Amino acid sequence: MMRTVLASIALFFTMTIAAAACPNWQFGGQQISYTGQQLFAPQSLQTGAFGGFDMSTCNTGGTYTTGYAAGAPNYTLNLSGMEQYYLVLDVVSQCDATLLVNAADGTWLFDDDSNGNLDPRMELRVPSQINGQVDVWVGTFNNTQCAATLNLETFITSAPAPQPQPQPTPVGACPDWNYQGARVDASPATIGAPAPFSLTATGGADLFNCGQIPNGRGHGPQIPQYSFWLTGMQGYNLSLNVQAQCDTVMVVNTADTVWHFDDDSGGNLNPSLLLPGGIGLDGRVDVWIGTYGNGSCPATLTAQAVAGAAPAPQPTPPPAPPQPTPVAGCPSWNFTGQQITATGDFLYSPQSYGVQAGGATAVSGCNIPGAFAGYMDAAPDYTFFLSGMDQYRLEIEVFSDCDPVLLVNAADGQWYFNDDSAGLNPALDIRGSAQLNGRVDVWVGSYGGAYCPATLEMETWYN
C-alpha cells in the first residue's frame, strides 16, 4: 500500500513541477493551516522524500544546500498564533532525506542529518519566520525518492519574544515578490474576455536603481497591486494593459520568477505587455503599476488570456551537410566545425542540424575528462558562437537510429560528454553564462565508430 501511495505522490509532484528549474515557493505545495496551539500536539504528515533539481546550483539566498529537491514544496503551511512558540520540524524516512524551508519572512533554511539516521531536523525560533506562509520541501541527498513522514510540533518559549512593531513600507524599496498583492484566481475560462481591475498607480522606488528589473524606468511601489494565481494557461499568452490618468509604468514578475517591464507600449503614455505562455504563466504572477514621475493616479489594469498561435510544424531535419575529410586524432578545439552564430532567444525555439555521427578515434584514449566510450574525429561537427545566454541553460540532444555519443567543449574550456541519457541517444544540459557565452564546439560520434545520419538539436530554457 505504501508503494502505491508513494507512486501517486511522485506522479503528482512530477506533473506539478516538470518545468520548474529550482525549488520555488511560488509553485505552492499542499495547503495546510495550523495555529501554534494546534501544533502543541505533534502532527505527522505522510509524504515522500523526492529528488529532482541539484540544490547546490540553486539560489537559496546564500543558504548552504546540498542534495536534490523538487521544484514545488511538499507542503505550504499557513501558520498563525505562533508568538509564544517555537517550531520543530523533523523527517523520518526510508532513505537519506533533506529538509528545505522557505520561512514566512522569506528566509531559506536547510538541514541534512540533524535528526539522526541520515534524516533532517530543524528548529525555527524567530517569530517572524513562523507566523504566515512556511513552505517545506522534503528532498533527498542522492536524488532518489522514498516514503517519508514530516513531523511538526511547537514548544512554548521560555519568555514571550518581543514582537516587532509594524513598519511602514520603506520609501524607495524596490518591487519585491516576497509580498503579495490582492489575490485573483484566474484561468482562460475567467479571463478569456478582457477583465478590468481598478487600482491606484503609485510611485516609490526609482526603478532604474532596481537592478533585477530589466530596462526599468520611472518609479514603483514595493508591494504589487495584484497577484494573479493562474491555472490552465498552456497554449495561452497573457495580455496586460493599463489605462490611467497619468504617465504609468508596469512591472511583472511571472511564476518562473522572471521580471518584465514596460513603459509606453500601450500608447498615450500607458504600458502594455504580452507575456508568452509556458511555466511563467501557470502559477503566481505579480503586477506592479507605478508612475514615471513618482506621483499617483487612478488606473485600470485589464488582463486577458489570449490563445497562442498554433505551434509551427517542425521542419524536416535538413540533410547532413557535406562533411570534410575526417581528420584523424583526438577531438581538439584547435579545429573548427561548421560555424553557426546564435543567441539564447533564437535557440528558445529548438533548432535542428543534420550531422554524420561517427569517427575514427576512440575517445577513451584521449584523456578528455568524462569521455569514456565511442569514436570521434579530431574536428568538431559544429562550432557555435553563442551570445545572450545569461538567463538560459542549454539542452543539447542527438537523435539517430545508431548508437551516437556526444562531446562538447564549452566556452570556458570545460568538456562535457554523454552516451545514453535518452535511451541509446545522448543528451546534455549545460548551465552557466561562462560556459555558454562564446564559442561552443560540438562533436557527434558513434559508439562503434561507424558513420550514420543523425540530428543534433539545440534548445535553450530559462534558468
C-alpha positions in Angstrom: 0.0 0.0 0.0 2.8 2.4 0.9 4.4 1.8 -2.5 1.1 2.8 -4.2 0.8 5.9 -2.1 4.4 6.9 -2.8 3.9 6.3 -6.5 0.8 8.5 -6.6 2.6 11.3 -4.7 5.6 11.1 -7.0 3.3 11.3 -10.1 1.6 14.4 -8.6 4.8 16.2 -8.0 6.3 15.2 -11.3 3.3 16.6 -13.1 3.3 19.7 -11.0 6.9 20.8 -11.3 8.1 19.2 -14.5 9.1 22.5 -16.0 10.5 24.2 -12.9 14.1 25.0 -12.6 14.8 25.0 -8.8 12.8 24.9 -5.6 10.4 27.8 -5.9 7.8 28.7 -3.2 5.6 30.4 -5.8 4.6 26.9 -7.2 2.9 26.1 -3.8 2.5 22.8 -2.1 -0.4 21.1 -0.3 -2.1 23.8 1.7 -2.5 23.1 5.5 -3.3 25.7 8.2 -2.3 25.3 11.9 -2.2 27.5 14.9 0.6 27.4 17.4 -1.8 25.8 19.9 -2.8 23.0 17.5 0.8 22.1 16.9 1.4 21.9 20.6 0.0 18.4 20.0 2.5 16.9 17.5 1.3 16.5 13.9 2.6 13.8 11.5 2.2 14.2 7.7 2.7 11.2 5.4 4.6 12.3 2.3 7.5 11.4 0.2 11.1 12.5 0.0 11.8 13.5 -3.6 14.8 14.3 -5.8 14.7 16.5 -8.9 17.0 19.5 -9.0 20.5 19.9 -7.7 20.1 22.3 -4.9 23.8 23.3 -4.9 23.1 25.1 -8.2 20.0 26.9 -6.9 19.8 30.4 -5.4 18.6 30.0 -1.8 19.7 33.4 -0.5 23.2 32.3 0.4 22.0 29.3 2.5 24.2 26.3 2.1 22.2 23.4 0.5 23.1 20.0 -0.9 21.3 17.1 -2.4 18.2 17.3 -4.5 14.6 18.6 -4.2 11.5 19.0 -6.3 10.5 22.4 -7.7 7.3 22.6 -5.7 7.2 22.3 -2.0 5.6 19.2 -0.4 3.6 21.5 1.9 2.6 25.1 2.2 1.9 25.7 5.9 -0.2 28.7 6.8 0.7 29.3 10.5 -0.8 31.7 13.0 -0.8 32.4 16.7 2.9 31.4 16.9 4.0 34.3 19.2 4.7 32.3 22.3 6.0 29.2 20.5 8.9 27.9 18.5 8.5 25.3 15.8 10.4 22.0 15.4 10.3 20.1 12.1 11.8 16.7 11.6 11.7 13.9 9.0 11.7 10.2 9.4 12.3 8.4 6.0 13.5 5.2 4.4 16.3 7.0 2.6 18.9 9.8 3.1 16.4 12.7 3.3 17.0 16.5 3.5 14.8 19.4 4.6 14.4 22.8 2.9 12.2 25.5 4.3 11.3 29.0 3.0 10.1 30.7 6.2 7.4 33.3 6.5 9.9 36.2 6.3 11.4 34.7 3.0 14.5 33.2 4.8 15.7 29.9 3.3 16.7 27.3 5.9 18.2 23.8 5.3 19.2 20.7 7.2 20.5 17.3 6.2 21.2 14.9 9.1 20.4 16.6 12.4 17.6 14.1 13.3 20.0 11.1 13.1 19.7 8.1 10.8 20.5 10.4 7.8 17.3 12.3 8.5 16.9 16.1 9.0 15.6 18.2 11.8 15.4 22.0 12.4 14.1 24.5 15.0 12.5 27.8 14.0 12.7 30.2 16.9 12.2 33.6 15.2 8.6 34.7 15.4 8.6 36.4 12.0 9.7 33.2 10.4 6.7 31.1 11.6 3.8 33.5 11.5 2.5 33.3 8.0 3.3 31.1 5.0 6.0 28.5 5.5 6.9 26.3 2.6 8.5 22.9 3.2 10.4 20.6 0.8 11.4 17.0 1.8 14.3 16.2 -0.5 16.9 13.5 -0.8 20.7 13.6 -0.7 21.3 11.3 -3.7 18.4 12.2 -6.0 16.3 9.1 -5.2 12.8 9.0 -3.6 11.2 7.2 -0.8 8.3 7.3 1.7 8.7 9.8 4.5 6.9 11.4 7.5 7.1 15.1 8.2 6.6 15.8 12.0 5.6 19.2 13.3 5.5 20.3 16.9 5.5 23.6 18.8 7.1 24.3 22.2 6.5 27.2 24.5 9.3 29.7 24.5 10.8 30.5 27.9 9.7 34.0 27.7 7.5 35.8 25.1 9.6 37.1 22.4 9.3 40.9 21.8 7.3 41.4 18.6 8.4 43.9 16.1 6.1 46.9 15.6 4.5 47.2 12.1 6.8 49.2 9.9 5.6 51.5 7.1 6.6 50.4 3.6 10.2 51.8 3.2 10.4 54.7 0.9 12.4 53.7 -2.2 12.1 50.0 -1.6 12.2 48.1 -4.9 9.3 45.9 -6.1 9.5 42.7 -4.1 7.7 39.4 -4.9 8.1 38.3 -1.2 5.0 40.5 -0.7 1.6 39.6 -2.2 -1.0 41.9 -3.7 -4.7 41.4 -3.9 -5.2 37.8 -4.9 -7.1 37.0 -8.1 -7.6 33.3 -9.0 -8.0 33.2 -12.8 -7.9 30.8 -15.8 -8.7 31.2 -19.5 -12.3 30.5 -18.7 -12.5 33.6 -16.4 -10.3 36.0 -18.3 -10.8 34.8 -21.8 -12.5 38.2 -22.3 -10.7 41.3 -21.1 -11.2 41.6 -17.3 -10.7 45.0 -15.7 -9.2 45.6 -12.3 -9.2 49.0 -10.6 -6.2 50.3 -8.7 -4.1 53.3 -7.9 -0.9 53.7 -9.8 1.8 54.9 -7.3 5.4 55.8 -7.2 8.1 54.7 -4.8 11.5 53.2 -5.8 13.5 54.6 -8.7 13.2 51.5 -10.9 16.4 52.5 -12.7 18.2 51.6 -9.5 16.4 48.2 -9.1 18.9 46.0 -10.8 16.7 43.0 -11.1 14.2 44.8 -13.4 15.4 45.0 -17.0 15.4 48.5 -18.5 13.4 49.8 -15.5 12.4 53.4 -15.7 10.1 55.6 -13.6 9.0 54.7 -10.1 7.1 51.8 -8.5 5.8 50.5 -5.1 7.3 47.7 -3.1 4.1 45.7 -2.9 2.3 44.5 -6.0 -1.3 45.8 -6.5 -2.4 42.4 -7.8 -1.2 38.8 -7.5 -2.8 36.6 -10.2 -2.9 32.9 -9.4 -3.2 31.4 -12.9 -4.1 27.8 -14.0 -4.7 26.1 -17.3 -2.6 28.6 -19.2 -1.0 26.0 -21.5 -1.4 27.3 -25.0 -2.3 30.8 -23.9 -0.4 34.1 -23.6 -1.3 36.8 -21.0 -2.1 40.3 -22.2 -1.8 43.1 -19.6 -2.8 46.6 -20.5 -3.2 49.8 -18.4 -5.4 52.9 -18.8 -4.6 55.7 -16.4 -4.9 59.5 -15.9 -1.1 59.9 -15.6 2.1 58.5 -17.2 2.3 54.9 -15.9 4.8 52.0 -16.0 4.3 48.3 -15.4 6.5 45.7 -13.6 5.5 42.0 -13.7 7.1 39.0 -12.0 5.9 35.8 -13.6 5.6 32.3 -12.0 9.1 31.4 -13.2 10.4 34.5 -11.2 11.4 36.3 -14.4 11.0 40.1 -14.3 9.2 42.1 -17.1 8.9 45.8 -17.6 7.1 48.2 -19.9 6.6 52.0 -20.1 4.6 53.2 -23.1 3.8 50.3 -25.5 0.1 50.8 -24.9 0.1 54.3 -26.3 -0.9 57.5 -24.6 1.9 57.1 -22.0 0.4 53.7 -20.8 2.2 50.4 -20.6 1.3 47.1 -22.2 2.8 43.6 -22.0 2.0 40.3 -23.8 3.6 37.6 -21.8 4.3 34.3 -23.6 2.8 31.0 -22.3 4.8 28.3 -20.6 5.9 27.8 -17.0 5.9 31.6 -16.5 2.0 31.7 -16.5 1.0 28.6 -14.6 1.3 29.9 -11.0 1.5 33.3 -9.3 2.0 36.4 -11.5 2.6 39.6 -9.6 1.8 43.0 -11.1 3.0 46.5 -10.0 1.7 49.6 -11.7 3.9 52.6 -11.0 4.3 56.1 -12.4 7.0 57.7 -14.4 7.1 60.9 -12.4 6.7 59.4 -8.9 3.1 60.7 -8.4 -0.1 58.7 -8.2 -3.4 58.5 -10.1 -6.4 56.2 -10.6 -5.8 53.4 -13.2 -7.4 50.3 -14.6 -5.4 47.1 -15.4 -7.0 44.8 -18.0 -6.0 41.2 -18.0 -6.8 38.7 -20.8 -5.8 35.1 -21.6 -5.1 35.1 -25.4 -4.9 31.8 -27.3 -1.4 31.4 -28.6 -0.7 30.7 -32.2 -0.7 27.0 -33.2 2.7 25.6 -32.9 4.6 25.8 -36.2 5.1 22.4 -37.7 8.6 21.2 -37.0 10.6 21.3 -40.3 12.1 18.1 -41.5 15.7 18.0 -40.2 18.0 19.2 -43.0 20.2 16.7 -44.7 23.6 16.4 -43.3 25.9 19.0 -44.8 28.8 17.7 -46.9 31.5 16.5 -44.5 35.1 17.5 -44.8 37.6 14.7 -45.0 37.7 13.4 -41.4 40.8 14.5 -39.5 42.2 11.5 -37.6 43.1 12.1 -34.0 41.6 13.0 -30.7 38.9 15.7 -30.5 40.5 19.2 -30.4 39.2 22.7 -30.3 42.2 23.7 -32.4 40.0 22.7 -35.3 36.6 24.3 -36.2 33.4 22.7 -37.4 30.6 24.2 -39.4 30.2 27.7 -37.9 26.9 28.9 -36.6 26.1 32.1 -34.7 23.0 32.1 -32.4 21.5 33.8 -29.4 19.7 32.4 -26.4 16.5 33.9 -27.6 16.9 32.3 -31.1 17.5 28.9 -29.5 14.5 29.2 -27.3 12.8 27.6 -30.4 14.5 24.3 -30.8 16.9 24.2 -33.8 17.8 21.0 -35.6 21.1 20.4 -37.5 22.0 17.5 -39.7 25.2 15.6 -38.9 27.0 12.4 -39.6 27.6 10.6 -36.3 30.9 8.6 -36.2 34.6 8.9 -36.1 38.0 7.1 -36.3 39.5 7.7 -32.9 38.5 6.0 -29.6 37.9 8.9 -27.2 38.6 6.7 -24.2 42.3 7.1 -25.0 42.2 10.8 -25.5 42.5 12.0 -21.9 39.3 14.0 -22.1 37.6 14.2 -18.7 34.4 12.1 -18.6 34.8 10.8 -22.1 34.8 7.0 -21.7 33.3 5.5 -24.9 32.7 5.9 -28.6 34.7 7.1 -31.6 35.1 10.7 -32.9 37.2 12.7 -35.3 39.5 15.5 -34.4 37.4 18.3 -35.8 34.1 19.3 -34.2 31.0 18.8 -36.4 29.7 22.3 -35.4 31.3 25.4 -33.9 28.6 27.6 -32.3 29.2 31.2 -31.4 26.6 32.0 -28.7 25.6 35.2 -27.0 22.8 36.5 -24.8 22.8 33.2 -22.8 22.8 34.7 -19.3 19.2 33.8 -18.4 19.2 30.5 -20.2 20.5 26.9 -19.8 21.3 24.9 -23.0 19.9 21.5 -23.8 21.8 19.5 -26.5 20.3 16.3 -27.8 21.2 13.9 -30.6 18.7 11.6 -32.4 19.8 8.7 -34.5 19.0 5.1 -35.4 22.5 4.1 -34.5 24.1 4.5 -31.1 25.6 8.1 -31.1 27.7 9.7 -28.4 28.0 13.5 -27.7 31.0 15.6 -26.7 31.0 19.4 -26.1 33.8 21.8 -25.3 32.1 24.8 -23.7 33.1 28.5 -23.9 35.2 28.3 -20.7 37.1 25.2 -22.0 35.2 22.7 -19.9 34.5 19.3 -21.5 31.1 17.6 -21.3 30.3 14.0 -22.5 27.3 11.8 -22.7 26.4 8.5 -24.2 22.9 7.1 -23.3 20.8 9.6 -21.3 17.8 9.3 -23.7 17.8 5.6 -24.4 20.7 5.0 -26.8 20.7 8.7 -27.6 22.9 11.2 -25.7 21.7 14.5 -24.1 23.5 17.2 -22.2 22.1 20.1 -20.0 24.7 22.9 -19.7 24.2 25.8 -17.3 26.2 29.0 -16.7 26.9 32.1 -18.7 30.7 31.4 -18.6 30.1 28.1 -20.2 27.6 29.3 -22.9 28.6 32.9 -23.9 31.2 32.4 -26.5 32.5 29.5 -28.7 30.9 26.1 -28.0 32.3 23.1 -30.1 30.1 20.0 -30.6 31.2 16.5 -31.7 28.7 13.8 -32.6 30.4 10.4 -32.6 29.2 6.8 -32.5 29.7 4.1 -30.0 31.1 1.6 -32.5 32.8 4.1 -34.8 30.7 3.6 -37.9 29.2 6.7 -39.5 25.4 7.2 -39.7 22.9 10.0 -40.2 21.9 11.9 -37.1 20.1 15.1 -36.0 21.6 17.5 -33.5 19.0 19.6 -31.6 19.9 22.7 -29.6 17.3 24.4 -27.3 17.5 27.0 -24.5 15.4 27.0 -21.4 15.0 29.7 -18.8 17.2 29.2 -15.7 
